[in-house]
Amino acid sequence: MYFYDSAHETNFDRMIERYPAAKVDREYRVACYIIAHPEIFLKATRQQWENIFDDWTEQEDFSSGIRLLVDLGLHLYGGGSHSFNLLDGIGTWDTGNYSVFKQACEIRKGWA
């Protein structure tokens, strides 16, 4: 599995522990993967939230590329109901974050 860096992998393991449903549920697994990104994780875990994607998604400031990853996570977790602009992502992400995008799609598809 691709991870942006070692912190991403460590954070992912922590998220799986916190949300054990992610071991069998692709939506939870992809949410854990996106939230584990080092530029998202600290902001998303500053306090305990009732839901995996909660008010922190709107209360925190993110760069445009990271905001697109958060939107991607919400889109893949919520069954596609959250707005996400793929072309903005392709035009914004560096190689590492584009690889996170591809891995997130594979997780949601059930390939990872």
C-alpha positions in Angstrom: 0.0 0.0 0.0 1.2 3.5 -0.8 1.7 6.0 2.1 2.8 9.6 1.7 5.5 9.0 4.3 6.1 6.9 7.4 3.9 9.2 9.6 1.0 8.5 7.2 1.4 4.8 7.7 1.7 5.2 11.5 -1.4 7.4 11.6 -3.3 4.9 9.4 -2.6 2.2 11.9 -3.8 4.4 14.7 -7.0 5.2 12.8 -7.7 1.5 12.2 -7.4 0.9 15.9 -9.8 3.8 16.6 -12.3 2.7 14.0 -12.1 -1.2 13.8 -14.9 -1.2 11.3 -12.3 -0.1 8.8 -10.9 -3.7 8.8 -14.0 -4.9 6.9 -15.7 -1.7 5.6 -14.2 0.0 2.6 -15.8 3.3 3.3 -14.3 3.5 6.8 -11.0 2.2 5.5 -10.7 4.9 2.9 -11.7 7.5 5.4 -9.0 6.3 7.8 -6.5 6.4 5.0 -7.3 10.0 4.0 -7.5 11.3 7.6 -4.2 9.6 8.4 -2.4 11.9 5.9 0.1 13.8 8.0 -1.2 17.2 6.9 -4.8 16.2 7.9 -4.3 13.9 10.9 -3.2 16.4 13.6 -6.1 18.8 12.7 -8.6 15.9 12.5 -7.6 14.5 15.9 -7.3 17.6 18.0 -10.4 16.5 19.8 -12.8 13.6 19.9 -15.5 13.7 17.2 -18.6 11.6 17.1 -18.2 10.7 13.5 -15.0 10.0 11.5 -15.8 13.0 9.3 -17.3 15.7 11.5 -17.2 19.4 12.1 -13.4 19.5 11.9 -13.6 19.2 8.1 -15.1 22.8 8.0 -13.4 24.2 11.1 -9.8 23.6 10.0 -7.8 25.5 7.4 -6.1 23.4 4.8 -4.1 24.2 1.7 -6.0 23.8 -1.5 -4.4 20.4 -2.3 -5.1 19.0 1.2 -8.7 20.4 1.1 -9.2 18.4 -2.1 -8.0 15.3 -0.3 -10.4 15.9 2.5 -13.2 16.4 -0.1 -12.1 13.2 -1.8 -12.3 11.4 1.5 -15.8 12.7 2.2 -16.9 11.8 -1.4 -15.6 8.2 -1.1 -16.8 7.7 2.4 -20.3 9.2 1.9 -21.2 7.3 -1.2 -20.4 10.1 -3.6 -22.8 12.6 -2.1 -20.1 15.1 -1.2 -18.9 17.4 -4.0 -15.4 16.7 -5.3 -13.7 18.1 -8.3 -11.3 15.6 -9.8 -9.8 18.0 -12.4 -8.9 20.5 -9.6 -7.1 17.6 -7.8 -5.2 16.5 -10.9 -4.1 20.1 -11.5 -3.1 20.7 -7.9 -1.6 17.6 -6.3 2.1 16.9 -6.4 3.2 13.3 -7.2 2.9 12.2 -3.6 -0.7 13.4 -3.1 -1.7 12.2 -6.5 -0.5 8.8 -5.4 -2.6 9.1 -2.2 -5.6 9.8 -4.5 -4.9 6.6 -6.6 -4.4 4.5 -3.4 -7.7 5.9 -1.9 -9.5 4.8 -5.1 -8.1 1.3 -4.8 -9.1 1.1 -1.2 -12.6 2.2 -2.0 -12.7 -0.3 -4.9 -11.7 -3.1 -2.5 -8.3 -3.7 -4.1 -6.3 -2.7 -1.0 
